[in-house]
Amino acid sequence: QRQMCIRDSMRWPWRKPNPFADKDFLELVPVRAVGHEPGAGAAPLVLLVPRFRDRLGRRLLQPRLPAGRRWIRVRLDARGAHLWRSIDGRAPLRDLIPVYEAAFPDDVAGAAERLCQWAYAAYENGLIRFVNLERAAGSDR
């Protein structure tokens, strides 16, 4: 029997609950949360992240910025761009692994881990959302 430590029983009010607790990460269905445009050279795709993320800033301030400053441009390499194009809002991450392996056969050894790391980083930075994670959160309310 494991003895419960104080930190296990405490809930910190400033910490967000883990949205991935009790979920199979590969079963999450990603959907794009930002726009994109074609890139050039080593960055075949550029994501357009709004400079203001909050509702008020996006509605009032974003349109008033000069065209060159409205977006934060995130350049994706070939692997990231291929994954981005594969996201359709219906297929879970598990279905993207064979797509990734087919496009990059030299990188099949760590494809699942690489895909999960990429998806987690994209989620944390607000580039993608997970549809079935939002549905589960909505059903709890």
C-alpha positions in Angstrom: 0.0 0.0 0.0 1.3 3.4 -0.9 1.2 6.0 1.7 -0.5 9.2 0.5 1.7 12.2 0.7 0.4 15.7 1.4 1.0 16.9 -2.1 -1.2 14.1 -3.5 -4.1 15.2 -1.4 -3.8 18.9 -2.0 -5.4 20.8 -4.8 -3.6 23.9 -5.8 -6.2 26.6 -6.9 -3.8 28.2 -9.5 -3.1 24.9 -11.3 -5.3 23.9 -14.1 -6.6 20.3 -14.0 -4.8 17.9 -16.5 -7.2 17.6 -19.5 -5.5 14.4 -20.6 -6.0 12.5 -17.3 -7.6 9.1 -18.0 -7.5 9.7 -21.7 -5.7 7.8 -24.4 -3.7 10.6 -26.2 -3.7 8.7 -29.5 -7.5 8.6 -29.5 -7.8 12.4 -29.4 -9.1 14.0 -32.6 -7.1 17.2 -33.6 -8.6 20.1 -35.4 -6.8 23.3 -36.6 -7.3 26.3 -34.4 -5.4 28.9 -36.6 -5.1 29.7 -40.2 -2.1 29.0 -42.5 -0.5 30.2 -45.7 2.0 28.6 -48.1 5.6 29.2 -47.1 8.8 29.2 -49.1 12.1 27.3 -49.0 12.8 25.3 -45.8 9.4 26.3 -44.4 6.7 24.9 -46.8 3.9 26.1 -44.5 3.4 29.1 -42.3 0.8 29.2 -39.5 -1.0 32.5 -38.8 -1.5 32.9 -35.1 -3.5 35.9 -34.0 -1.5 38.5 -32.1 -4.3 38.8 -29.5 -5.8 35.6 -28.1 -8.4 37.1 -25.8 -11.9 37.9 -27.2 -11.7 41.7 -26.7 -8.2 42.1 -28.2 -9.1 39.9 -31.2 -12.2 41.8 -31.9 -11.1 45.4 -31.2 -7.3 45.5 -31.6 -6.4 42.9 -34.1 -8.2 44.6 -37.1 -6.6 47.9 -36.3 -3.0 46.6 -36.6 -1.1 47.1 -39.8 -1.3 44.0 -42.1 2.2 42.9 -41.4 1.7 42.9 -37.7 -1.7 41.2 -37.4 -0.3 37.7 -37.2 2.5 35.9 -35.5 4.0 33.7 -38.3 5.0 30.2 -37.2 7.1 28.4 -39.8 6.7 24.7 -40.0 9.3 22.3 -41.4 8.4 19.5 -43.9 7.3 17.1 -41.2 5.2 19.6 -39.3 3.6 20.9 -42.6 2.7 17.3 -43.6 1.1 16.6 -40.2 -0.7 20.0 -40.4 -2.2 19.1 -43.8 -3.2 15.7 -42.5 -5.4 17.1 -39.7 -9.0 17.0 -40.9 -10.9 17.1 -37.6 -12.2 13.6 -38.0 -9.2 11.3 -37.7 -7.6 10.6 -34.3 -3.9 10.9 -33.8 -3.5 7.1 -34.1 -4.6 7.3 -37.7 -2.0 10.0 -38.5 0.9 7.7 -37.6 0.8 5.6 -40.8 0.4 8.8 -42.9 3.5 10.2 -41.2 5.4 6.9 -41.7 4.5 6.7 -45.4 5.7 10.3 -46.0 8.9 9.9 -43.9 10.1 6.3 -44.1 13.5 7.2 -42.6 11.8 8.2 -39.3 9.5 5.3 -38.5 11.2 4.2 -35.3 9.9 7.1 -33.2 6.9 8.1 -35.3 4.2 7.7 -32.6 6.3 9.5 -29.9 7.2 12.3 -32.3 3.6 12.8 -33.4 2.5 12.9 -29.7 5.1 15.5 -28.8 4.2 17.6 -31.8 0.5 17.4 -31.1 1.0 18.3 -27.4 3.2 21.3 -28.2 0.7 22.5 -30.8 -2.1 22.1 -28.3 -0.3 23.9 -25.6 0.5 26.8 -28.0 -3.1 27.0 -29.2 -2.4 25.9 -32.7 -4.8 22.9 -32.5 -7.7 21.8 -30.4 -9.0 18.3 -29.6 -12.6 17.9 -30.6 -13.4 14.9 -28.4 -11.6 16.5 -25.4 -13.9 19.6 -25.7 -17.0 17.3 -25.9 -15.9 15.5 -22.7 -15.4 18.8 -20.9 -18.7 20.1 -22.1 -20.5 17.0 -20.8 -19.1 17.6 -17.3 -20.7 21.0 -17.0 
